Amino acid sequence: MTQKIFNPEQYGMVICPCCNRQGYIQHPNRQCCPQCGGFGFIKKEVMENKNISASNPLNAKHISDEEQ
């Protein structure tokens, strides 16, 4: 049986800097990584633009801004 290996570069992902690919953090106790959600990898664009997120309502462009 051949072993399948996940190649994060193929999907535009990098190792999560918060948990270092483990999927969990130890401080203050063991819990799921808040940055990657336990996967261990994050999208490159999220890492590069970590201060700008379209899902954050404070950074999202309001619909009425497009109409003007």
C-alpha positions as a LaTeX table, in Angstrom:
\begin{tabular}{lrrr}
\hline
Residue & $x$ (\AA) & $y$ (\AA) & $z$ (\AA) \\
\hline
Met1 & 0.00 & 0.00 & 0.00 \\
Thr2 & 1.35 & 3.40 & $-0.94$ \\
Gln3 & 1.37 & 6.15 & 1.63 \\
Lys4 & $-0.26$ & 9.43 & 0.62 \\
Ile5 & 1.64 & 12.54 & 1.67 \\
Phe6 & $-0.06$ & 15.92 & 1.96 \\
Asn7 & 1.84 & 18.58 & 0.03 \\
Pro8 & 0.74 & 21.98 & 1.40 \\
Glu9 & 2.46 & 23.95 & $-1.39$ \\
Gln10 & 0.22 & 22.23 & $-3.95$ \\
Tyr11 & $-2.81$ & 23.82 & $-2.27$ \\
Gly12 & $-1.25$ & 27.24 & $-1.57$ \\
Met13 & $-0.74$ & 26.55 & 2.12 \\
Val14 & 2.09 & 26.90 & 4.65 \\
Ile15 & 2.78 & 25.48 & 8.09 \\
Cys16 & 0.81 & 27.28 & 10.81 \\
Pro17 & 3.26 & 29.45 & 12.80 \\
Cys18 & 1.06 & 29.30 & 15.89 \\
Cys19 & 1.09 & 25.50 & 16.42 \\
Asn20 & 3.99 & 24.51 & 14.12 \\
Arg21 & 1.91 & 21.88 & 12.24 \\
Gln22 & 0.72 & 20.10 & 15.39 \\
Gly23 & $-2.87$ & 21.38 & 15.32 \\
Tyr24 & $-2.95$ & 22.24 & 19.01 \\
Ile25 & $-1.30$ & 24.58 & 21.49 \\
Gln26 & $-0.26$ & 23.82 & 25.07 \\
His27 & $-0.72$ & 27.20 & 26.80 \\
Pro28 & $-2.49$ & 27.62 & 29.19 \\
Asn29 & $-3.68$ & 24.04 & 28.57 \\
Arg30 & $-3.88$ & 21.77 & 25.53 \\
Gln31 & $-6.47$ & 23.14 & 23.11 \\
Cys32 & $-7.19$ & 23.30 & 19.40 \\
Cys33 & $-5.05$ & 25.87 & 17.58 \\
Pro34 & $-7.09$ & 29.08 & 17.18 \\
Gln35 & $-5.30$ & 30.12 & 13.98 \\
Cys36 & $-5.58$ & 26.97 & 11.85 \\
Gly37 & $-8.50$ & 25.28 & 13.57 \\
Gly38 & $-6.50$ & 22.13 & 14.30 \\
Phe39 & $-5.43$ & 21.45 & 10.70 \\
Gly40 & $-1.79$ & 22.52 & 11.14 \\
Phe41 & $-1.63$ & 24.48 & 7.87 \\
Ile42 & $-3.01$ & 27.86 & 6.77 \\
Lys43 & $-3.49$ & 29.53 & 3.39 \\
Lys44 & $-0.52$ & 31.63 & 2.28 \\
Glu45 & $-2.68$ & 34.71 & 1.66 \\
Val46 & $-4.07$ & 34.56 & 5.21 \\
Met47 & $-0.56$ & 34.52 & 6.62 \\
Glu48 & 0.65 & 37.36 & 4.37 \\
Asn49 & $-2.40$ & 39.56 & 5.06 \\
Lys50 & $-3.11$ & 38.49 & 8.62 \\
Asn51 & $-4.14$ & 42.05 & 9.59 \\
Ile52 & $-6.62$ & 42.34 & 6.70 \\
Ser53 & $-9.51$ & 39.92 & 6.55 \\
Ala54 & $-12.69$ & 40.17 & 4.50 \\
Ser55 & $-14.48$ & 38.10 & 7.12 \\
Asn56 & $-13.75$ & 40.77 & 9.74 \\
Pro57 & $-16.62$ & 43.29 & 9.60 \\
Leu58 & $-14.27$ & 46.15 & 10.47 \\
Asn59 & $-12.16$ & 45.47 & 7.37 \\
Ala60 & $-14.97$ & 44.54 & 4.98 \\
Lys61 & $-16.20$ & 47.08 & 2.48 \\
His62 & $-19.78$ & 48.15 & 3.11 \\
Ile63 & $-22.28$ & 47.46 & 0.33 \\
Ser64 & $-23.35$ & 51.11 & 0.16 \\
Asp65 & $-19.71$ & 52.09 & $-0.54$ \\
Glu66 & $-19.89$ & 50.20 & $-3.86$ \\
Glu67 & $-23.08$ & 51.95 & $-4.93$ \\
Gln68 & $-21.64$ & 55.47 & $-4.63$ \\
\hline
\end{tabular}
